[in-house]
Amino acid sequence: MNKVVTISLNGNPYQLEEAAYDAVRAYLDSARARLAEDPGQYEILADLEQSIAYKLTRIIGAHRSVASAEDMRKALEE
């Protein structure tokens, strides 16, 4: 049994296995740190969230409600 975490990406709710949540959080935290001095930081992070949300939706489709760590890995690699 896996722990499931509900998050908001680009204003839409997603249910992720805990490992998938850890992966996306690490990715976005890393991006936030690299963009710390960039005046467009918030816009770029919003664009990243939008892109991840779009790719994750495409990967899991309408037939599943929880994204796995493998699903998130695929979305982040793209």
Backbone as CSV, one residue per row, in Angstrom:
resi,resn,N_x,N_y,N_z,CA_x,CA_y,CA_z,C_x,C_y,C_z
1,MET,0.851,-1.179,0.000,0.000,0.000,0.000,0.893,1.239,0.000
2,ASN,0.602,2.181,-0.886,1.379,3.409,-1.003,0.609,4.590,-0.439
3,LYS,1.331,5.496,0.181,0.744,6.726,0.669,0.485,7.636,-0.527
4,VAL,-0.676,8.299,-0.559,-1.059,9.187,-1.650,-1.153,10.616,-1.120
5,VAL,-0.583,11.536,-1.888,-0.565,12.949,-1.525,-1.324,13.718,-2.605
6,THR,-2.188,14.634,-2.203,-2.896,15.480,-3.159,-2.194,16.826,-3.220
7,ILE,-1.863,17.256,-4.444,-1.192,18.543,-4.637,-1.935,19.335,-5.699
8,SER,-1.543,20.585,-5.833,-2.083,21.445,-6.876,-0.940,21.819,-7.810
9,LEU,-1.106,21.502,-9.083,-0.160,21.919,-10.120,-0.921,22.783,-11.100
10,ASN,-0.457,23.993,-11.261,-1.105,24.905,-12.190,-2.589,25.103,-11.855
11,GLY,-2.898,25.049,-10.556,-4.260,25.272,-10.104,-5.183,24.068,-10.204
12,ASN,-4.643,22.906,-10.600,-5.453,21.694,-10.721,-4.968,20.640,-9.736
13,PRO,-5.907,19.910,-9.116,-5.501,18.895,-8.142,-4.987,17.620,-8.816
14,TYR,-3.949,17.053,-8.222,-3.385,15.784,-8.678,-3.121,14.915,-7.465
15,GLN,-3.394,13.632,-7.618,-3.072,12.678,-6.569,-1.823,11.929,-6.998
16,LEU,-0.821,11.948,-6.120,0.464,11.345,-6.425,0.854,10.354,-5.341
17,GLU,1.497,9.263,-5.754,2.129,8.418,-4.760,3.205,9.268,-4.089
18,GLU,3.533,8.942,-2.859,4.473,9.756,-2.100,5.809,9.936,-2.830
19,ALA,6.308,8.892,-3.470,7.577,8.995,-4.196,7.463,9.956,-5.377
20,ALA,6.313,10.000,-6.031,6.090,10.941,-7.139,6.066,12.368,-6.607
21,TYR,5.427,12.557,-5.459,5.397,13.873,-4.817,6.812,14.325,-4.470
22,ASP,7.598,13.425,-3.887,8.973,13.765,-3.519,9.774,14.191,-4.749
23,ALA,9.564,13.500,-5.869,10.293,13.815,-7.098,9.923,15.189,-7.639
24,VAL,8.644,15.496,-7.713,8.238,16.793,-8.266,8.613,17.925,-7.311
25,ARG,8.534,17.670,-6.037,8.924,18.701,-5.072,10.412,19.005,-5.192
26,ALA,11.243,17.962,-5.291,12.688,18.163,-5.438,12.993,18.922,-6.729
27,TYR,12.297,18.569,-7.797,12.495,19.235,-9.087,12.155,20.721,-8.986
28,LEU,11.002,21.025,-8.434,10.582,22.429,-8.338,11.418,23.213,-7.331
29,ASP,11.831,22.580,-6.231,12.701,23.247,-5.260,14.050,23.586,-5.888
30,SER,14.574,22.656,-6.691,15.839,22.890,-7.378,15.702,24.043,-8.374
31,ALA,14.618,24.042,-9.127,14.371,25.123,-10.085,14.229,26.453,-9.357
32,ARG,13.525,26.450,-8.235,13.325,27.681,-7.456,14.671,28.220,-6.974
33,ALA,15.552,27.339,-6.519,16.870,27.755,-6.033,17.722,28.327,-7.171
34,ARG,17.682,27.684,-8.341,18.462,28.171,-9.476,17.941,29.503,-9.999
35,LEU,16.668,29.755,-9.809,16.055,30.985,-10.323,15.941,32.081,-9.270
36,ALA,16.573,31.887,-8.131,16.410,32.806,-7.001,16.678,34.264,-7.364
37,GLU,17.634,34.514,-8.223,17.988,35.889,-8.587,17.302,36.368,-9.865
38,ASP,16.534,35.518,-10.487,15.879,35.857,-11.757,14.595,36.647,-11.484
39,PRO,14.450,37.828,-12.077,13.239,38.614,-11.842,11.966,37.939,-12.365
40,GLY,12.094,37.015,-13.292,10.937,36.306,-13.827,10.706,34.960,-13.163
41,GLN,11.262,34.774,-11.974,11.203,33.498,-11.264,9.786,32.946,-11.160
42,TYR,8.842,33.730,-10.730,7.489,33.227,-10.496,6.793,32.817,-11.790
43,GLU,7.030,33.562,-12.836,6.440,33.223,-14.133,7.050,31.928,-14.680
44,ILE,8.354,31.777,-14.544,9.025,30.570,-15.026,8.558,29.355,-14.233
45,LEU,8.456,29.487,-12.916,7.982,28.375,-12.089,6.540,28.009,-12.433
46,ALA,5.716,29.003,-12.704,4.332,28.737,-13.109,4.308,27.989,-14.441
47,ASP,5.182,28.381,-15.356,5.275,27.685,-16.642,5.733,26.240,-16.456
48,LEU,6.686,26.024,-15.566,7.149,24.658,-15.274,6.002,23.814,-14.718
49,GLU,5.259,24.374,-13.764,4.114,23.657,-13.196,3.097,23.313,-14.280
50,GLN,2.821,24.267,-15.150,1.862,24.045,-16.224,2.337,22.919,-17.139
51,SER,3.598,22.922,-17.469,4.161,21.897,-18.338,4.114,20.518,-17.675
52,ILE,4.477,20.443,-16.415,4.432,19.167,-15.690,2.998,18.661,-15.617
53,ALA,2.063,19.553,-15.315,0.657,19.166,-15.209,0.147,18.621,-16.543
54,TYR,0.472,19.287,-17.630,0.039,18.853,-18.960,0.602,17.466,-19.284
55,LYS,1.896,17.293,-19.056,2.545,16.014,-19.366,2.023,14.892,-18.472
56,LEU,1.827,15.186,-17.203,1.327,14.168,-16.282,-0.087,13.744,-16.650
57,THR,-0.922,14.696,-17.014,-2.288,14.384,-17.446,-2.265,13.479,-18.673
58,ARG,-1.394,13.790,-19.610,-1.273,12.987,-20.820,-0.783,11.568,-20.495
59,ILE,0.137,11.456,-19.542,0.700,10.155,-19.195,-0.309,9.279,-18.459
60,ILE,-1.008,9.836,-17.471,-1.927,8.992,-16.691,-3.287,8.847,-17.360
61,GLY,-3.631,9.785,-18.240,-4.896,9.686,-18.953,-6.099,9.771,-18.033
62,ALA,-7.243,9.433,-18.568,-8.498,9.522,-17.816,-8.799,8.239,-17.048
63,HIS,-8.044,7.198,-17.302,-8.353,5.902,-16.707,-7.728,5.681,-15.334
64,ARG,-6.832,6.575,-14.901,-6.209,6.437,-13.584,-6.333,7.732,-12.819
65,SER,-6.411,7.629,-11.500,-6.550,8.846,-10.704,-5.305,9.161,-9.883
66,VAL,-4.369,8.216,-9.772,-3.162,8.420,-8.970,-1.929,8.227,-9.851
67,ALA,-1.042,9.204,-9.816,0.197,9.128,-10.589,1.274,8.431,-9.765
68,SER,1.977,7.533,-10.412,3.055,6.798,-9.751,4.375,7.556,-9.886
69,ALA,5.389,7.058,-9.193,6.723,7.640,-9.304,7.233,7.506,-10.738
70,GLU,6.929,6.407,-11.396,7.349,6.195,-12.781,6.658,7.199,-13.711
71,ASP,5.385,7.460,-13.472,4.663,8.468,-14.259,5.337,9.831,-14.117
72,MET,5.669,10.182,-12.890,6.291,11.486,-12.640,7.676,11.538,-13.259
73,ARG,8.412,10.438,-13.191,9.749,10.402,-13.794,9.644,10.701,-15.288
74,LYS,8.682,10.092,-15.943,8.479,10.326,-17.379,8.133,11.787,-17.650
75,ALA,7.250,12.349,-16.844,6.836,13.750,-17.046,8.014,14.695,-16.845
76,LEU,8.840,14.448,-15.837,9.964,15.330,-15.563,11.083,15.172,-16.590
77,GLU,11.233,13.985,-17.136,12.261,13.773,-18.162,11.942,14.520,-19.447
78,GLU,10.655,14.632,-19.754,10.265,15.359,-20.973,10.588,16.826,-20.799
